[in-house]
Amino acid sequence: MKHGKKYNAAMKEFDRATYYEPEEAVAAVKKTATAKFDETIEVHIRTGCDGRHAEQQIRGAVVLPNGTGKTVKVLVFAKGTKLDEAQAAGADFVGGEELIPKIQNDGWFDFDVVVATPDMMGVVGRLGKVLGPKGLMPNPKAGTVTMDVTKAINDIKAGKIEYRLDKSNIIHCPIGKASFSEEQLKENFTALMDALVKAKPSTLKGQYMKSITLASTMGPGVRVSTAKF
């Protein structure tokens, strides 16, 4: 695969074979984020879990102390007084059954996170085939199926991110933008890693975190030492 001049120049900023401490890795990734837009900084963690076993599935959410740097649009499925509560809390879109055809037939996806009250999951479940593949299906473990819609919306707007294993047993999460300070990125990285350490499946044998890589949207990956985790 051919890479551009900027990518190749970025590669010279650090040693690909070295495993860096988190603060060093953050500094290296910030230095290599040279695109004309504000790149997202992401963490990619290869785990020793086997997601085919339910007890080794990892899924949850954590509020990053410094947010994600992204404006998140929230859709809330609710009814009765919870509709008013969601609007008052700052939800971008609120509704119920009437939104089903808009999403299913019109392909409307002008939202980043979906929250639902438990009594609406029968309705939302009908959207499983379209929301599921996009990672938008509300889930109790992620705090997006709840009667406390105000807290859910506040957390999401404050920088709550969801983490889960993909089919390759890798976790991919954003921890901020290249414009963030090194301290902000380090704090967000630490918050995510603390949550993942707590989420370690009790049945897992062997190494939990096999590799950790930090990268910006357009930049090369920097390896992070797994010794602490």
C-alpha positions in Angstrom: 0.0 0.0 0.0 1.4 3.4 -1.0 1.3 6.2 1.4 1.6 10.0 0.8 4.5 12.3 1.6 2.9 13.5 4.9 2.3 10.0 6.1 5.9 8.9 5.3 7.3 12.1 7.0 5.2 11.3 10.1 6.7 7.8 10.2 10.1 9.4 10.8 8.9 11.1 13.9 9.0 7.9 16.0 10.3 4.4 16.0 7.6 1.9 14.8 9.3 -1.0 16.8 9.2 0.9 20.1 6.5 0.5 22.7 5.9 4.0 24.2 4.5 5.0 27.5 1.0 6.6 27.1 2.2 10.2 27.5 5.0 9.7 24.9 2.6 8.0 22.5 0.2 10.9 22.8 2.9 13.4 22.0 4.0 11.4 19.0 0.5 11.1 17.6 -0.2 14.8 18.1 3.1 15.5 16.2 2.0 13.3 13.3 -1.5 14.7 12.9 -0.8 17.2 10.1 -4.0 17.0 8.0 -5.8 20.2 7.1 -8.7 19.2 9.4 -8.8 18.5 13.1 -8.1 14.8 13.1 -9.7 12.4 15.6 -7.2 10.5 17.9 -8.2 6.9 18.3 -7.1 4.0 20.4 -7.1 0.5 19.0 -6.8 -2.4 21.5 -6.3 -6.0 20.4 -7.6 -8.2 23.2 -7.2 -11.8 24.2 -11.0 -12.2 24.5 -13.0 -14.5 22.4 -16.2 -12.6 21.6 -18.0 -15.8 20.4 -18.4 -16.6 24.1 -21.0 -14.5 25.8 -19.0 -14.3 29.1 -16.1 -12.8 27.2 -18.0 -10.1 25.4 -17.0 -6.6 26.4 -19.4 -3.8 26.1 -19.9 -0.6 28.1 -19.5 3.1 28.1 -17.3 5.7 29.8 -17.6 9.5 30.0 -14.3 11.1 28.8 -13.3 13.9 31.2 -12.5 16.2 28.3 -15.2 15.1 25.9 -14.6 13.9 22.4 -14.4 17.2 20.6 -17.3 16.2 18.5 -20.9 17.6 18.6 -23.1 14.6 19.1 -26.7 14.5 17.9 -29.0 12.4 20.2 -32.2 10.8 19.2 -34.5 9.7 22.0 -37.4 7.2 21.7 -39.9 7.9 24.5 -43.5 8.6 25.3 -45.6 10.7 27.7 -43.7 12.9 30.1 -40.4 11.4 29.1 -40.7 13.1 25.7 -40.8 16.5 27.4 -38.0 15.5 29.7 -35.8 14.5 26.8 -36.5 17.8 25.0 -35.7 19.8 28.1 -32.4 17.9 28.5 -31.3 18.9 25.1 -32.1 15.9 22.9 -31.8 16.8 19.2 -34.7 14.6 18.1 -37.4 13.0 20.2 -40.3 10.8 19.2 -41.9 7.3 19.0 -43.5 5.0 16.5 -43.8 7.7 13.9 -40.0 7.8 13.5 -39.9 4.1 12.4 -40.8 4.6 8.7 -38.6 7.7 8.5 -35.5 5.6 9.5 -36.6 2.4 7.9 -37.9 3.6 4.5 -36.4 7.1 4.1 -32.9 6.2 5.3 -32.9 9.0 7.9 -29.8 8.8 10.1 -29.1 12.4 11.1 -28.1 11.3 14.6 -25.1 9.8 16.3 -26.6 8.1 19.4 -30.0 6.6 20.1 -31.5 6.5 23.6 -34.7 4.7 24.4 -36.8 4.2 27.5 -37.4 0.5 28.3 -41.1 0.7 27.4 -40.1 1.8 23.9 -37.7 -1.1 23.2 -40.5 -3.1 21.5 -40.8 -0.3 19.0 -37.1 0.3 18.6 -36.5 -3.5 18.2 -38.2 -3.3 14.8 -35.2 -1.1 13.7 -32.7 -3.7 14.8 -31.7 -4.6 11.2 -30.9 -1.0 10.3 -29.6 0.3 13.6 -27.6 -2.8 14.7 -25.0 -2.8 11.8 -24.4 0.9 12.4 -23.8 0.4 16.1 -26.7 2.6 16.9 -29.0 0.1 18.8 -29.7 1.2 22.3 -28.3 -1.1 25.0 -28.7 -1.2 28.8 -24.9 -1.9 29.3 -24.1 1.3 27.4 -26.6 3.3 29.5 -28.7 4.1 26.4 -31.8 2.1 27.5 -32.9 3.9 30.6 -35.8 5.8 32.2 -33.3 8.5 33.3 -33.2 10.2 29.9 -31.8 13.4 31.4 -28.7 11.7 32.7 -28.2 9.7 29.5 -28.4 12.8 27.3 -26.1 14.9 29.7 -23.5 12.1 29.7 -23.5 11.7 25.9 -23.3 15.4 25.4 -20.4 15.6 27.9 -18.3 13.1 26.0 -19.6 9.6 26.8 -18.2 7.0 24.4 -19.2 3.3 24.0 -16.7 0.5 23.8 -17.2 -3.0 22.5 -15.4 -5.8 20.8 -15.5 -6.0 17.1 -15.5 -9.3 15.2 -11.7 -9.5 15.4 -11.9 -9.0 19.2 -10.4 -5.5 18.8 -11.8 -2.4 20.6 -11.7 1.0 18.7 -12.5 4.2 20.6 -11.9 7.9 20.0 -10.3 9.8 22.8 -10.4 13.3 21.4 -9.1 15.6 18.6 -5.6 16.5 17.5 -6.3 20.1 18.7 -6.6 18.8 22.3 -3.7 19.3 24.6 -1.4 16.4 25.5 -2.8 16.5 29.0 -6.4 16.3 27.8 -5.7 13.4 25.6 -3.7 11.6 28.3 -6.6 12.1 30.8 -9.1 10.7 28.3 -6.9 7.8 27.5 -6.5 7.0 31.2 -10.3 7.2 31.8 -10.9 4.7 28.9 -8.2 2.3 30.0 -9.4 2.3 33.6 -12.9 1.4 32.4 -11.5 -1.4 30.2 -9.4 -2.8 33.0 -12.5 -3.0 35.2 -14.4 -4.6 32.3 -12.0 -7.5 32.0 -14.0 -10.8 31.8 -13.4 -13.0 34.9 -13.3 -16.1 32.7 -10.5 -14.9 30.5 -7.3 -17.0 30.6 -4.1 -15.5 29.3 -3.2 -11.9 28.3 -6.1 -9.5 28.3 -4.6 -6.6 26.3 -2.3 -7.9 23.6 -1.6 -4.6 21.9 -2.5 -1.0 22.2 -2.1 1.4 19.3 -2.7 5.2 19.2 -3.3 6.9 15.8 -4.8 10.0 14.3 -7.3 9.8 11.4 -4.6 10.1 8.7 -1.5 9.3 10.6 0.5 6.1 11.4 -0.1 4.0 14.5 2.1 4.4 17.6 2.5 1.4 19.8 1.7 1.8 23.5 3.3 -0.3 26.2 0.7 -2.8 27.7 2.8 -3.3 30.9 0.5 -1.1 33.1 -2.7 -2.8 31.9 
